[in-house]
Amino acid sequence: MFSPAITEEQQALVDTARKFTAESIIPVAGELDEKEEFPTEVFKAAWELGLMNVEIPEAYGGLGFHTLDGCLISEELAYGCAGISTSIMCNHLGALPLLVAGNEEQKKKWLGRLNDEMCFVSYCCSEPDAGSDVSGIKTKIVKDGNDWVLTGQKRWITNGGHASFYTGFATMDPALKHKGFVTFVVDRDAKGVSVGKKEKKLGQRASDTVDVLFDEVRIPADQILGEPGQGFYTAMEVFDKSRPMIGSSCAGIIRRCLEESRAYALERKTFGTAIANHQAIQMILADMAIAYEASRLLYMKAAWEVDQGIKRTMTSSLAKCYGADQAVKCATDAVQVFGGYGYTREYPVEKLYRDAKLMQIYEGTSQVQRMVIARNLLRGG
């Protein structure tokens, strides 16, 4: 049965991630955001500390941690900077197609690279005309002898400009919709692979987001993951396993909003008293506390279900949707608590406000999550 209690080992992970965030992320987060700089040294330090690739099984050189372990780490990292957290945790997303559909040789070869050296794997699903409509991808993959040939454009690819290899999806024929999906893994150095424009983003600016282009890239048969035509189901399973981590990042943002707002409310005075004594501010802080506790319980339950092998898409969507919406609301309220100062870069809440918005968009918008939740409800949960 699900329990929100965590083990001593998990608490040690939390403590390690919290210390790393305090010492290595928070002091540089504002500057990195301002410069839109990809902090390679921060990521290297996270990798050396064991905060990246935590869910890769020991059989493939990893730590073999559970999904809940990764989520607990993600919450701490996102507390410091959601952009840095996104880039660190995106290696988990990029590795998931291999974990879900790869054979033993593929897992040993590609997942092993993530443990041998600090490197990135990017997940290539979205396209210029296929985001929420995953089945609408147009990137083509066709059989040619013993190989496959890949051509197309992927968009919004996290870490795409720094990745050593990519996992992703293409279609044998767009007319087949979800029945034509093929899952692949390809090296960054493969002929025909290139990186397009870097996005200028509202928030999460320390995270690299680019187009990845495939121009008649020849892929050997041993780089096709799972059976051709089954890739859509791999993509859906990947999202079921990755969305709890988005929920945990949202909880980190919410907790930061609450703690920053509480500290400021106790310090700032109006009408002769700390604004914390005004009931209007107290209501905002109370709502933030409710949002944090609820979002944390939801992501923990969703992660626990993944770890137990319970295939329940609805819980992952609940965690992602509620967490994202509450992160945006709490960040908006944090700016309000700070008043005019909250609208300036002197305080961290304006960055929290900008960073939080992406949570409602990537890996399935809040509207898509509600569609998933409703369909599951109507099918009986």
C-alpha positions in Angstrom: 0.0 0.0 0.0 1.2 3.5 -0.9 2.7 5.4 2.0 4.2 9.0 1.9 6.9 8.0 4.4 10.4 7.8 2.9 13.3 5.6 3.9 16.5 6.7 5.6 18.3 6.0 2.3 15.8 8.3 0.5 16.2 11.0 3.1 20.0 10.8 2.5 19.4 11.4 -1.2 17.2 14.4 -0.4 19.9 15.8 1.9 22.5 15.3 -0.8 20.4 17.0 -3.5 19.4 19.8 -1.1 23.0 20.6 -0.2 24.0 20.5 -3.9 21.2 22.9 -4.7 22.1 25.3 -2.0 25.8 25.3 -2.8 25.9 24.8 -6.6 22.6 25.9 -8.1 21.0 28.8 -6.1 24.1 31.0 -6.1 24.4 30.9 -9.9 20.8 30.5 -11.0 20.0 34.1 -11.6 23.2 34.8 -13.6 22.7 31.7 -15.7 19.1 32.8 -16.5 20.2 36.3 -17.4 23.0 35.1 -19.7 20.9 32.1 -21.0 24.0 30.0 -20.3 24.2 26.2 -20.3 26.1 25.4 -17.0 28.2 22.4 -18.1 30.2 22.5 -14.9 27.1 22.3 -12.7 25.9 19.3 -14.7 29.3 17.7 -14.4 29.3 18.1 -10.7 25.7 16.7 -10.5 26.9 13.6 -12.5 29.9 13.1 -10.3 27.7 13.3 -7.2 25.3 10.7 -8.6 22.4 13.0 -9.2 22.1 12.2 -12.9 20.9 8.9 -14.5 19.8 7.6 -11.1 17.2 5.2 -12.5 19.5 3.3 -14.9 19.7 -0.3 -13.6 22.8 -1.6 -12.0 23.1 -4.2 -14.8 23.9 -1.4 -17.2 26.3 0.4 -14.9 23.7 2.7 -13.2 22.7 3.2 -9.6 19.4 1.3 -10.0 17.4 3.8 -8.0 13.6 3.8 -8.2 11.3 6.4 -9.9 10.4 7.8 -6.5 14.1 8.3 -5.7 14.6 10.3 -8.9 11.5 12.4 -8.1 12.7 13.3 -4.6 16.0 14.5 -6.2 14.1 16.4 -8.9 12.1 18.3 -6.3 15.2 19.5 -4.6 16.9 20.6 -7.9 13.8 22.4 -9.2 13.7 24.3 -5.9 17.0 25.9 -6.9 16.4 26.3 -10.7 13.8 24.5 -12.8 15.9 25.0 -16.0 18.9 23.2 -14.4 16.6 20.5 -13.0 15.0 20.0 -16.5 18.3 19.4 -18.1 19.6 17.1 -15.4 16.4 15.0 -15.4 16.0 15.0 -19.2 18.6 12.3 -19.3 16.0 10.1 -17.6 13.5 11.0 -20.3 16.0 10.3 -23.1 16.9 6.9 -21.6 13.3 5.7 -21.1 12.8 4.5 -24.7 15.8 2.3 -24.2 14.5 1.1 -20.9 11.0 0.5 -22.2 11.7 -1.0 -25.6 15.4 -1.8 -25.9 16.9 -5.2 -25.9 19.8 -6.2 -23.6 22.6 -5.3 -26.1 21.0 -1.9 -26.8 20.7 -1.1 -23.2 24.2 -2.1 -22.4 25.7 -0.1 -25.2 23.7 3.1 -25.0 22.9 3.3 -21.3 26.4 2.4 -20.5 27.6 5.6 -22.2 25.7 7.7 -19.7 27.6 6.1 -16.8 31.1 6.0 -18.5 31.3 9.7 -18.9 29.1 12.8 -18.3 27.0 13.1 -21.4 23.5 13.9 -22.5 20.8 11.9 -24.3 17.9 13.9 -25.8 14.4 12.7 -26.3 13.1 13.6 -29.8 9.3 13.4 -30.1 7.8 16.9 -30.7 7.9 18.5 -34.2 6.8 21.9 -35.6 3.3 20.5 -36.3 3.2 17.7 -33.7 3.3 18.5 -30.0 0.1 17.6 -28.2 -0.9 15.6 -31.3 1.9 13.0 -30.9 0.4 10.8 -33.6 0.8 13.6 -36.1 4.6 13.3 -36.5 5.9 13.6 -40.0 9.6 12.6 -39.6 9.9 9.7 -42.0 11.8 6.5 -41.5 11.9 3.9 -44.4 13.5 0.5 -44.7 16.5 0.4 -47.1 18.1 -3.0 -47.2 19.3 -3.9 -43.7 19.2 -0.3 -42.6 16.6 2.4 -42.1 16.8 6.0 -43.4 15.6 8.8 -41.2 14.5 12.3 -42.4 12.7 15.0 -40.6 12.8 17.9 -38.1 12.3 17.7 -34.3 11.5 20.7 -32.2 11.7 21.8 -28.5 14.5 19.2 -27.9 15.9 19.7 -24.4 19.8 19.4 -24.3 19.6 18.8 -28.1 22.6 21.0 -28.8 24.8 19.2 -26.2 23.5 15.6 -26.5 25.9 12.8 -27.5 23.0 10.7 -28.8 19.2 10.9 -29.3 16.2 8.6 -28.8 13.0 9.4 -30.7 10.2 8.5 -32.9 9.5 8.6 -36.6 6.8 7.2 -38.9 6.9 4.7 -41.7 3.9 6.6 -43.3 2.1 9.6 -41.8 -1.2 8.1 -43.0 -0.8 5.2 -40.6 -0.9 7.7 -37.6 0.0 5.8 -34.4 0.3 2.5 -36.2 3.3 3.6 -38.2 5.6 4.7 -35.3 9.2 3.4 -35.1 11.4 4.1 -32.1 15.1 4.7 -32.8 18.4 5.7 -31.1 21.0 7.5 -33.1 24.5 9.0 -32.5 24.9 12.8 -32.7 27.9 12.2 -34.9 26.0 10.2 -37.5 26.1 11.6 -41.0 23.0 13.8 -41.7 22.4 14.7 -38.0 22.6 18.4 -37.2 21.3 21.0 -34.7 19.1 23.9 -35.7 18.2 27.1 -33.9 18.3 27.6 -30.2 15.1 28.8 -28.7 14.9 32.2 -26.9 12.7 31.3 -24.0 10.5 33.0 -21.4 12.0 30.9 -18.6 14.2 27.9 -17.9 16.9 29.7 -19.8 19.7 27.6 -18.3 18.3 24.6 -20.2 19.2 24.2 -23.8 16.3 23.9 -26.2 16.9 23.4 -30.0 15.7 21.9 -33.2 17.3 18.6 -34.2 17.5 17.8 -37.9 17.8 14.5 -39.6 18.7 14.5 -43.3 18.7 11.0 -44.7 20.4 9.6 -41.7 21.2 5.9 -42.2 20.4 3.9 -39.0 21.5 0.3 -38.7 18.8 -2.2 -37.7 20.3 -2.7 -34.3 19.4 0.9 -33.5 15.7 0.3 -33.9 14.1 -0.1 -30.4 11.3 -2.6 -30.2 9.1 -3.7 -33.2 8.5 -1.2 -36.0 4.9 0.0 -35.8 4.8 -0.3 -31.9 6.6 3.0 -31.2 3.5 5.0 -30.3 2.9 2.6 -27.4 6.5 3.1 -26.3 6.0 6.8 -26.4 2.9 6.6 -24.2 4.6 4.4 -21.7 7.5 6.8 -21.6 5.2 9.6 -20.6 3.5 7.5 -18.0 7.0 7.0 -16.4 8.3 10.5 -16.9 5.3 12.7 -15.8 5.7 12.0 -12.1 9.1 13.7 -12.3 7.5 16.8 -13.8 5.1 16.7 -10.9 8.0 16.6 -8.5 9.7 19.5 -10.2 6.5 21.5 -9.8 6.5 20.7 -6.1 10.0 22.1 -5.8 8.9 25.3 -7.5 5.8 25.5 -5.2 8.0 25.0 -2.1 10.4 27.7 -3.1 7.5 30.1 -3.7 6.1 29.3 -0.3 9.4 29.7 1.5 10.4 32.9 -0.3 7.0 34.4 0.3 6.9 33.5 4.0 10.3 35.0 4.6 9.5 38.2 2.8 6.1 38.5 4.5 7.7 38.3 7.9 10.2 41.0 7.0 8.2 43.5 4.9 6.2 46.0 6.8 3.1 48.0 5.8 0.7 50.1 7.9 3.0 49.6 10.8 3.2 45.8 10.9 4.7 42.9 9.0 2.6 42.0 6.0 2.4 38.4 7.4 0.0 39.8 9.9 -2.5 40.8 7.1 -5.1 38.2 6.6 -5.0 38.6 2.8 -1.3 37.5 2.8 -2.0 34.7 5.3 -4.6 33.3 2.9 -2.1 33.2 0.0 0.5 31.5 2.2 -2.0 28.9 3.3 -3.0 28.1 -0.2 0.6 27.6 -1.2 1.1 25.2 1.7 -2.0 23.3 0.6 -0.7 23.2 -3.0 2.7 21.9 -1.9 1.4 19.1 0.3 -1.1 18.0 -2.3 1.3 18.1 -5.2 3.9 16.2 -3.3 1.5 13.4 -2.3 0.3 13.1 -5.9 3.8 12.8 -7.4 4.9 10.4 -4.8 1.8 8.2 -5.4 2.4 8.3 -9.2 6.1 7.4 -8.8 5.2 4.6 -6.4 2.8 3.1 -8.9 5.5 3.2 -11.6 7.9 1.5 -9.2 5.3 -1.2 -8.3 4.7 -1.9 -12.0 1.1 -0.5 -11.8 0.2 0.8 -15.2 -2.2 3.6 -14.4 -1.8 6.6 -16.7 -4.3 8.6 -14.8 -2.2 9.1 -11.7 0.8 10.3 -13.7 -1.5 12.8 -15.4 -3.0 13.9 -12.2 0.4 14.6 -10.7 1.6 16.5 -13.7 -1.5 18.5 -14.3 -2.2 19.5 -10.7 1.5 20.2 -10.0 1.9 22.4 -13.1 -1.2 24.4 -12.5 -0.4 25.0 -8.9 3.2 25.9 -9.7 2.0 28.7 -12.0 -0.6 29.8 -9.5 1.8 29.9 -6.6 4.5 31.7 -8.6 1.9 34.3 -9.6 0.9 34.7 -5.9 4.5 34.9 -4.9 5.0 37.9 -7.2 1.9 39.4 -5.7 3.2 39.0 -2.1 6.4 40.8 -3.1 4.4 43.5 -4.8 6.5 45.8 -7.0 9.7 44.1 -5.9 8.3 40.8 -7.1 8.2 42.3 -10.6 11.9 43.1 -10.6 14.9 40.8 -11.0 16.2 41.8 -7.6 14.2 38.9 -6.1 13.9 35.3 -7.3 10.1 35.2 -7.6 9.9 36.7 -11.1 12.2 33.9 -12.3 10.0 31.3 -10.6 7.0 32.9 -12.3 8.7 32.5 -15.7 10.1 29.0 -15.1 6.8 27.7 -13.8 4.8 28.3 -17.0 6.7 25.7 -19.0 5.4 23.0 -16.6 1.9 23.5 -18.1 3.2 22.9 -21.6 6.0 20.3 -22.0 5.4 16.6 -21.9 1.7 17.1 -22.4 -0.1 20.4 -21.8 -2.5 20.7 -18.8 -5.4 20.5 -21.3 -4.1 17.2 -22.7 -3.7 15.9 -19.1 -7.3 16.7 -18.4 -8.3 14.8 -21.6 -6.3 11.8 -20.4 -7.8 12.0 -16.9 -11.4 12.3 -18.3 -10.9 9.3 -20.7 -9.6 7.2 -17.9 -12.5 8.2 -15.7 -15.0 7.3 -18.3 -13.4 3.9 -18.9 -13.6 3.3 -15.1 -10.4 4.7 -13.9 
